[in-house]
Amino acid sequence: MPKDKTLFKKIAAEAIEQDLYIHIHSGKAPVDFLFALEPRLKIIWAHAGMSEPADVVEAVMARYPKLYADTSYRELDILNEDGTIDPDWRRVLERFSGRFMVGSDTWVNSQWDDYGHLIEVNRKWLSQFSREIAEKIAYKNAERLFGRKVDQNLLGTR
């Protein structure tokens, strides 16, 4: 439990007032804490829970209908070494396909240098889902959440 609960209450109130998403980089506990403070929050969970296993991510997503997640840094959890999708991650991504978004997490220059590879890996696992699910996760969920269309010229091809 954070020491400054009052500060977090103010942040939550501001996010509700301004209709903002909070993007948190954490495991399960801070998600529980924030939703306990303010159940109306809209949260994007970075890295789909950081290092939480698929079953924990699934339980947390089931508990909080306003929780969304990006998949950055989870590519190698989603994909098995043989290039197939981990069955637990398949279940979670299919069940909550309307609330996941591909992420690249280009927080440092080296991530930009490796951007082509990051997108290639994301395309590899996305291509193993139905077109409907793949498009939701790849860009349609982000369009819906942020009220902006992705220009088709920006999309890659398989």
N, C-alpha and C positions, 0 to 999 in steps of 0.2 A: 504494500500500500504506500503510495507516494506520501511524503511528509507534508506537501503543500496542497492538500485537498481543495482548499479554497481557490487557489489559482486554477486548478483543473476544472472546477465548477464554472469559473469565469470563462475559460476557454470554450467549454462545452456550450455555455449560454450564447457566446458570440457566434459559434459555428451554427447553432440553431437559428439565431436572429438573422444571420447573413446567408443562410441556406448553403453552407459550405460543407465539403467533405473533409474529414480529417484523415491524413495519410500517416499511418503509424508503422514503424519498423519494430516489431516485437513478436514475442510468442503469445500464447493464449491469455496469460494473466492480465496484461494491460488492456486487452480487448474487453474482458469481463469487467474490469474496473471502470472503464469509460462508459460502457453501456449501463452499469449499475448507477453511475452518476446521472446519466441522461439517456434514457432508452430511445429518444427520438434522433440521436446522432446518426449521421451517415459516415461510415468509416470505410476507407480502402486499406486493406491489410497488406502491407508490403511483403513481397516474397512469399505470399500465401502462408504466412505464419512463421517465416524465417526457417527454422529447422524442425518445426512440429511435424510429426508423422501425419500421413493422409487421414487416418481415422480421427485424429484430434481436429484437424482442419475441418473435416466433415461435420463433426459434432458442434463445433463453434459456428460454422456456417448455418447449420440447422437451427441453432438457438437464436440467432440474430438475423432477421430478414433484411435489415438495412446494412449488412456487412458485405462488402465486395472485396475482391482480392486480385492482386497482380501476380503473375507467375515468374517474374524475374528471379534468377538464381535458383529456380526449382526445376529447370529443364532436365538436369541429370537425376533428379528424383522421379520425375514423370516418365522419363525414358529408361528402360532397362539397358544393360550393356549390349544386348543383341538388337537394339533399335526398336523394340516393341514397347508399348505403353505398360507401365506398372498397373496391375489390375486394381489396386486400391485407389491410385490416382485417377484411373479411368472412371471408376465409380463416382468419385467426388466431382470431377470435372463435368461428367454427364449430368449428374444430379443437380448441380448448381451452375449449369452452363450460362445462365443469364446473369451471373454475378462474378465471373472471372474475366480478366483482361490480360493479354500478353503484355509483358513488361521487358524492357531491355536494361534498365537501371544504368544509364550512361552517366554515372556520377563522377567519373574520372576520365581523363583523356584516353587511357588504355582501353576503356570500354568502347569508346568511339573507334579506336583502331581495330577492335575485334567485332565491330557491329555487324558486318556481313555474316560472320560465322554465327553470332548470336541469333540472328534472324533465320539463318539456315536451319539451326537446331530447332527453333520454334516451329518452323514450317514442317520439319520432319514429324514432330509429334502431332501437330494440328492436322496433317494430312491423313492421320489414322482415325479421325472422327468423321461423322457425317458432315456434309457441307454446311448444313444449318448450324450445328454446334461449333464447327471450326470458325465460321464467319462471326458468330456471336463473340467468341473469345478473342478472335483476331482484331475485330474493330467495331462490330455493331453495338456491343455493350458500352464501349467508350463513347460512341456517338450518342447513345441514349442518355447516359449519365451526364455528359457535358453539353448536350444540346448542339452539337456541331457535326456536320457530315465530313467523313473522310473522302477526299477527292480520289476518284477511281484511278487517276494517273499516278497516285502515290503508292498504290498497292502492287505488290510483286506478283509473280506468277509461279506456278508449281513447275 
